[in-house]
Amino acid sequence: MRQETFALSQKELQRVTVISACLKGELACASRGRPSHRRMPDAKRKNILRLARTTYAGFNDHHLAEKLNEVEGLTVSRECLRRLLRAAGLGSPRKRRPPAHRQRRPRVAREGELVQLDGSPHDWLEGRGPQLTALGMQDDASGKILAAQFFPAETAEGYFHLLQSVLRRFGIPVAFYGDRSGIFVRNDDHWTQEEELAGQRQPTQFGRALADLSITFMVAQSPQAKGRVERLWGVLQDRLRSELRLAAACDLPSANRVLHHFIADYNRRFARVPREAAKAWRLAPADLTRVCAFRHDRVVSNDNVVQWQGQRFQIPPQHRRFSFAGATVQLYQALDGRVSLFYGDTRLQHTSLQRG
């Protein structure tokens, strides 16, 4: 009698092996139908689900796993947590869209070679307080958040605060990369007579500061071109918003305190090592009050008075010059509101005059 030959799949072969071992008494099935000894204890499962529904409601799976492990002392893997949450009907609050086919721009090689800057107006406090705008500067090579802060709105003053922080902590970068905001570049069609005579536009206040520091500003032609910093806002609108909720932040000062601690945690988790160890930062000037300030050119009147925004400043005789009548001087308004007058690189003594 001719024997037939059957081809078995790997799965079928494994079943035959297990059945054969059972028939020979080499394998017992005593655990069949019983829960695994590695199954999470019921008390722990209930505690995790309670925290997911209350204290950490709205946290994504990865973020929640970090909080459970680091804050609550409940060791659980992200995948195990995901299965537990889905079985309990708790879906991820972050809906992921299918990735679009784009080719990402390679990161620059050195830290300080390119810094991306942008703002994100968002309901960061989820109705607990005022609408806020987050401004941030991110290193392109490492992905590190260099500076970030909440402000009532996106303004040049806010970016000056961030620029000052970066200059003090790291130094001068080679280039900035941002959008066509009127804070960074001139977008209006109005040319002053002086600009027409010179054949070029005067920069914005922020653009003037970058020029003084010899920093190149690169303009992104579309939001997609700023993909890296746009992805940063996506992460922050998820993770940071959850942290703000957890801390019950309800105003600008409390939101900035949470953000200050969040930056260090974000950089620890997500920053990467640049391709080159050498850094591109340059040494920043010691006095940044003139750099990160608003500058206005003013012509001194015949009585040696400078007028600006309803204020009058008297220039007394200086060491090397008795009168500045008719001269063009530079008025600097620092971030703390203080006003200083310069004639070239010479700082001028002055007094404020009372109105009237």
C-alpha positions as CSV (number, residue, x, y, z in Angstrom):
1,M,0.0,0.0,0.0
2,R,1.4,3.3,-1.1
3,Q,1.8,6.0,1.6
4,E,0.7,9.5,0.9
5,T,2.9,12.5,1.8
6,F,1.4,15.7,3.2
7,A,3.2,19.0,3.4
8,L,2.7,20.7,6.7
9,S,3.0,24.4,7.5
10,Q,5.2,25.5,10.3
11,K,2.1,26.2,12.5
12,E,0.7,22.7,11.8
13,L,4.0,21.1,12.5
14,Q,4.2,22.8,15.8
15,R,0.7,21.5,16.7
16,V,1.7,17.9,15.8
17,T,4.8,18.2,18.0
18,V,2.8,19.5,21.0
19,I,0.1,16.7,20.6
20,S,2.8,14.0,20.3
21,A,4.5,15.3,23.5
22,C,1.2,15.2,25.3
23,L,0.4,11.6,24.2
24,K,3.9,10.5,25.4
25,G,3.3,12.2,28.8
26,E,6.2,14.6,28.2
27,L,3.9,17.7,28.3
28,A,1.1,18.5,30.8
29,C,-1.8,20.8,30.0
30,A,-2.5,21.7,33.6
31,S,-2.4,25.4,33.0
32,R,-5.0,25.3,30.2
33,G,-7.8,27.7,30.9
34,R,-6.0,29.3,33.8
35,P,-4.7,32.9,33.7
36,S,-1.0,33.3,33.1
37,H,1.3,33.6,36.1
38,R,2.6,36.7,34.5
39,R,-0.8,38.4,34.3
40,M,-1.0,41.8,35.9
41,P,-2.6,41.7,39.4
42,D,-6.1,42.9,39.5
43,A,-5.4,45.6,42.1
44,K,-2.7,47.0,39.9
45,R,-4.9,46.9,36.8
46,K,-7.7,48.7,38.6
47,N,-5.3,51.3,39.9
48,I,-3.9,52.0,36.5
49,L,-7.4,52.4,35.0
50,R,-8.4,54.7,37.8
51,L,-5.4,56.9,37.2
52,A,-6.0,56.9,33.4
53,R,-9.6,58.0,33.9
54,T,-8.8,60.7,36.6
55,T,-5.4,62.1,37.3
56,Y,-4.0,61.4,33.8
57,A,-7.1,61.7,31.8
58,G,-6.2,62.8,28.2
59,F,-2.6,61.6,28.4
60,N,-1.4,59.6,25.3
61,D,-0.3,56.0,25.9
62,H,3.5,56.8,25.8
63,H,3.1,59.8,28.1
64,L,0.9,57.9,30.5
65,A,3.3,55.0,30.7
66,E,6.1,57.4,31.6
67,K,4.0,59.0,34.4
68,L,3.0,55.6,35.8
69,N,6.5,54.4,35.9
70,E,8.3,57.5,37.1
71,V,5.7,59.2,39.3
72,E,3.3,56.5,40.5
73,G,5.8,53.7,40.7
74,L,3.6,51.4,38.6
75,T,5.9,49.5,36.2
76,V,4.1,48.8,33.0
77,S,5.3,48.6,29.4
78,R,3.7,50.9,26.8
79,E,2.3,47.9,24.8
80,C,0.9,46.2,27.9
81,L,-0.7,49.6,28.9
82,R,-2.1,50.0,25.4
83,R,-3.8,46.6,25.5
84,L,-5.2,47.3,29.0
85,L,-6.6,50.7,28.0
86,R,-8.2,49.4,24.8
87,A,-9.8,46.5,26.6
88,A,-11.3,49.0,29.0
89,G,-12.6,51.1,26.2
90,L,-10.1,53.9,26.7
91,G,-8.9,55.1,23.3
92,S,-5.8,57.2,22.6
93,P,-6.6,60.9,22.7
94,R,-4.1,61.6,19.9
95,K,-5.5,60.6,16.5
96,R,-2.8,59.8,14.1
97,R,-3.3,60.6,10.5
98,P,-1.6,58.5,7.7
99,P,1.8,60.0,6.9
100,A,2.0,62.1,3.8
101,H,4.7,61.3,1.3
102,R,7.3,64.0,1.9
103,Q,11.0,64.0,1.8
104,R,12.4,65.5,4.9
105,R,15.3,67.9,4.9
106,P,18.4,66.4,6.5
107,R,19.4,67.9,9.8
108,V,22.4,70.2,9.8
109,A,25.5,68.6,11.3
110,R,26.5,70.9,14.2
111,E,24.6,72.3,17.1
112,G,24.2,76.1,16.7
113,E,24.4,75.9,12.9
114,L,20.6,76.4,12.4
115,V,17.9,77.4,14.9
116,Q,14.2,77.2,14.0
117,L,11.9,79.6,15.6
118,D,8.1,79.8,15.5
119,G,5.0,80.6,17.5
120,S,1.9,78.5,18.4
121,P,-1.3,80.3,19.4
122,H,-3.4,77.5,21.1
123,D,-5.9,76.9,23.8
124,W,-3.1,75.7,26.0
125,L,-5.1,76.1,29.3
126,E,-8.2,74.4,27.9
127,G,-10.5,77.1,29.2
128,R,-9.0,77.4,32.7
129,G,-7.4,80.7,31.8
130,P,-6.6,83.2,29.0
131,Q,-5.6,82.2,25.4
132,L,-1.8,82.0,25.2
133,T,0.8,81.8,22.5
134,A,3.9,79.7,22.9
135,L,7.1,81.0,21.3
136,G,10.0,78.6,20.8
137,M,13.5,78.2,19.4
138,Q,14.7,74.7,18.5
139,D,18.2,73.6,17.5
140,D,18.0,71.8,14.1
141,A,21.0,69.4,14.6
142,S,20.0,68.1,18.0
143,G,16.2,68.8,18.2
144,K,16.8,70.4,21.6
145,I,14.5,73.1,22.7
146,L,16.8,76.1,23.3
147,A,14.2,78.5,24.7
148,A,10.4,78.6,24.9
149,Q,8.0,80.8,26.8
150,F,4.3,81.6,26.9
151,F,3.1,85.1,26.0
152,P,-0.3,86.8,25.5
153,A,0.5,87.0,21.7
154,E,3.2,86.6,19.1
155,T,5.3,89.8,19.3
156,A,8.8,91.0,18.5
157,E,9.3,91.6,22.3
158,G,8.6,87.9,23.0
159,Y,11.1,86.8,20.4
160,F,13.6,89.3,21.8
161,H,13.3,87.6,25.2
162,L,14.0,84.2,23.7
163,L,16.9,85.5,21.6
164,Q,18.4,87.0,24.7
165,S,18.1,83.7,26.6
166,V,19.7,81.8,23.7
167,L,22.6,84.3,23.4
168,R,23.3,84.1,27.1
169,R,23.1,80.3,27.5
170,F,24.6,79.1,24.2
171,G,26.0,82.0,22.1
172,I,25.3,83.3,18.5
173,P,24.0,80.7,16.0
174,V,24.9,80.8,12.3
175,A,21.4,81.1,11.0
176,F,17.7,81.3,12.0
177,Y,14.9,79.6,10.0
178,G,11.4,80.9,10.3
179,D,8.3,82.0,8.3
180,R,7.5,85.2,6.6
181,S,6.0,86.8,9.7
182,G,6.2,90.6,9.7
183,I,8.1,90.3,12.9
184,F,11.0,88.8,11.0
185,V,10.9,90.3,7.5
186,R,9.2,93.3,5.9
187,N,6.0,92.3,4.2
188,D,4.4,95.7,3.6
189,D,4.6,97.5,0.3
190,H,5.4,100.9,1.8
191,W,8.8,102.4,1.1
192,T,9.9,105.5,2.9
193,Q,11.7,108.2,1.1
194,E,15.0,107.2,2.8
195,E,14.5,103.6,1.7
196,E,13.9,104.7,-1.9
197,L,17.0,106.8,-1.9
198,A,19.0,104.0,-0.4
199,G,17.5,101.4,-2.8
200,Q,16.8,98.9,0.0
201,R,14.3,98.3,2.8
202,Q,15.0,98.9,6.4
203,P,14.8,95.6,8.4
204,T,12.3,94.9,11.1
205,Q,13.4,95.4,14.7
206,F,14.2,91.7,15.1
207,G,15.8,91.6,11.7
208,R,18.1,94.5,12.7
209,A,19.2,92.6,15.8
210,L,20.1,89.6,13.7
211,A,22.0,91.8,11.3
212,D,23.9,93.3,14.2
213,L,24.9,89.8,15.3
214,S,25.7,88.7,11.7
215,I,23.0,86.0,11.9
216,T,21.5,84.9,8.6
217,F,17.7,84.6,8.5
218,M,16.3,81.9,6.1
219,V,12.7,82.2,5.1
220,A,10.6,79.1,4.9
221,Q,8.3,79.2,1.9
222,S,5.5,77.1,3.4
223,P,4.4,75.6,6.8
224,Q,5.6,72.2,5.5
225,A,9.1,73.5,5.0
226,K,9.2,74.1,8.8
227,G,8.3,70.5,9.4
228,R,10.7,70.0,12.3
229,V,9.4,72.8,14.5
230,E,5.8,72.1,13.4
231,R,6.2,68.6,14.7
232,L,7.5,70.0,17.9
233,W,4.3,72.0,18.4
234,G,2.3,68.8,17.7
235,V,4.2,67.1,20.6
236,L,3.8,70.0,22.9
237,Q,0.1,70.5,22.2
238,D,-0.3,66.9,23.3
239,R,2.2,66.4,26.1
240,L,2.6,69.9,27.4
241,R,-1.1,70.6,27.5
242,S,-1.6,67.4,29.6
243,E,1.1,68.6,32.0
244,L,-0.6,72.0,32.3
245,R,-3.8,70.2,33.1
246,L,-2.1,68.0,35.6
247,A,-0.6,71.0,37.3
248,A,-3.9,72.9,37.2
249,A,-2.2,75.9,35.5
250,C,-4.7,78.7,35.0
251,D,-2.7,81.8,34.2
252,L,0.5,83.0,32.4
253,P,2.9,82.7,35.3
254,S,1.9,79.2,36.3
255,A,1.9,78.1,32.7
256,N,5.5,79.3,32.3
257,R,6.6,77.5,35.4
258,V,5.2,74.2,34.0
259,L,6.9,74.9,30.6
260,H,10.2,75.6,32.3
261,H,10.3,72.1,33.8
262,F,8.9,70.6,30.7
263,I,11.7,71.8,28.5
264,A,14.3,70.0,30.6
265,D,12.3,66.7,30.5
266,Y,11.6,67.0,26.7
267,N,15.3,67.5,26.0
268,R,16.3,64.6,28.2
269,R,13.8,62.3,26.3
270,F,13.9,63.5,22.7
271,A,17.2,65.4,22.0
272,R,19.6,63.5,19.8
273,V,23.4,63.7,19.4
274,P,24.4,65.8,16.3
275,R,26.4,64.2,13.5
276,E,29.4,66.3,14.4
277,A,30.7,67.0,18.0
278,A,32.0,70.4,17.2
279,K,29.6,73.2,17.9
280,A,28.9,76.3,15.6
281,W,28.0,78.8,18.4
282,R,29.9,82.0,18.4
283,L,30.7,84.1,21.5
284,A,27.9,86.6,22.2
285,P,28.6,90.2,23.3
286,A,28.7,90.8,27.1
287,D,26.1,93.6,27.0
288,L,22.9,92.4,25.2
289,T,20.7,95.3,26.2
290,R,21.4,97.2,23.0
291,V,21.1,94.0,20.8
292,C,17.8,92.8,22.2
293,A,16.1,96.1,22.2
294,F,13.9,98.4,20.0
295,R,16.0,101.0,18.2
296,H,14.7,104.3,16.8
297,D,16.7,107.0,15.0
298,R,15.8,110.5,16.1
299,V,17.1,113.9,15.1
300,V,18.1,116.2,18.0
301,S,16.2,119.5,18.2
302,N,17.9,122.9,18.4
303,D,17.6,122.8,22.2
304,N,19.3,119.4,22.4
305,V,16.0,117.5,23.1
306,V,15.0,114.2,21.7
307,Q,11.3,113.4,21.4
308,W,9.8,109.9,21.3
309,Q,6.3,108.7,22.0
310,G,5.3,111.8,23.9
311,Q,8.5,111.7,26.0
312,R,11.3,114.3,25.9
313,F,14.9,113.6,26.7
314,Q,17.4,116.5,27.3
315,I,21.0,115.9,26.2
316,P,23.5,118.0,28.3
317,P,26.9,119.0,27.0
318,Q,29.0,115.8,26.7
319,H,32.7,115.3,27.3
320,R,33.7,115.5,23.6
321,R,30.8,117.5,22.2
322,F,29.0,120.5,23.5
323,S,25.9,120.3,21.3
324,F,24.1,117.6,19.4
325,A,21.5,119.9,17.7
326,G,20.6,118.5,14.2
327,A,22.5,115.2,14.8
328,T,20.9,111.8,14.3
329,V,21.1,109.7,17.5
330,Q,19.8,106.2,18.3
331,L,17.2,105.7,21.0
332,Y,17.2,102.2,22.4
333,Q,14.2,100.9,24.4
334,A,15.3,97.8,26.4
335,L,13.0,94.9,27.3
336,D,12.6,96.3,30.8
337,G,11.4,99.6,29.4
338,R,14.6,101.6,30.1
339,V,15.6,104.1,27.4
340,S,19.2,104.9,26.4
341,L,20.6,107.3,23.8
342,F,23.7,106.6,21.6
343,Y,25.6,108.6,19.1
344,G,27.4,105.9,17.1
345,D,29.0,103.8,19.8
346,T,29.0,106.6,22.4
347,R,26.4,106.5,25.0
348,L,24.9,109.9,25.8
349,Q,24.0,111.2,29.2
350,H,20.4,112.4,29.3
351,T,17.6,113.4,31.6
352,S,13.9,113.0,31.2
353,L,11.9,116.2,31.0
354,Q,8.5,116.6,32.5
355,R,5.6,117.2,30.0
356,G,4.4,120.8,29.6
